[in-house]
């Protein structure tokens, strides 16, 4: 059960990195494509020395690494775009949708079967995922829109990414998986250079501080999640998806609303209740 500790570590570190990163998106780096590139660059720089110190070599199975790299760049880029578009108190709980999606993938691709209780839990999680997006308008438009659609696409891609970690880890060592999938993702991210090159030259170095700190934390969270997911997917996903950022963000909305977001107590009460139901259902589904 050592993977549980890695999953918890990943969840906590991801939450801190997300808070710092979200502040950077609001106040320092307006271009998501620039943030995305700095993220991949910083991730590779952080991993390389540790991988070399631990004797990293070439992958034993390039096919699984290339597949993971593709899943990595797609999922990571979609996360950054959703990170800019969606409140963090909405985006964080959406991660719980990965658990039912992983279960449904098993049904469709592997012929697994689910009981009535499991289907009910899946339904509860999806309903919670819609209600979590309610804002002050309390309208259908606040629940179903392009932004929440982007978040759902990210969740689907992250299921692909997490499954790819499990597959690549079965054929390669930990450091080979961690290093090469991120170096290749960095190279792929350079295809977006035309979309951020001007902002890269114009942005003062002092504005990269938050991005760099959040990238370091995200990298630590990534390494911990790779370690956890290489042993167990369902329970690790449920832990990693815990919306730890929610209480931090809600507290900041009261004392420093200009940092992240500001909503009424009613909206936050609905979001917290929806998130709690989603977490409980996801934990029940992962058993």
Secondary structure as UniProt FT lines:
FT   HELIX           2..27
FT   HELIX           32..53
FT   TURN            54..55
FT   HELIX           62..85
FT   HELIX           88..94
FT   TURN            95..96
FT   HELIX           97..110
FT   HELIX           116..131
FT   TURN            132..133
FT   TURN            136..137
FT   HELIX           140..143
FT   HELIX           146..169
FT   TURN            170..171
FT   HELIX           174..189
FT   HELIX           190..195
FT   HELIX           197..202
FT   HELIX           205..208
FT   HELIX           209..229
FT   TURN            230..231
FT   HELIX           234..240
FT   HELIX           245..255
FT   TURN            257..259
FT   HELIX           265..286
//
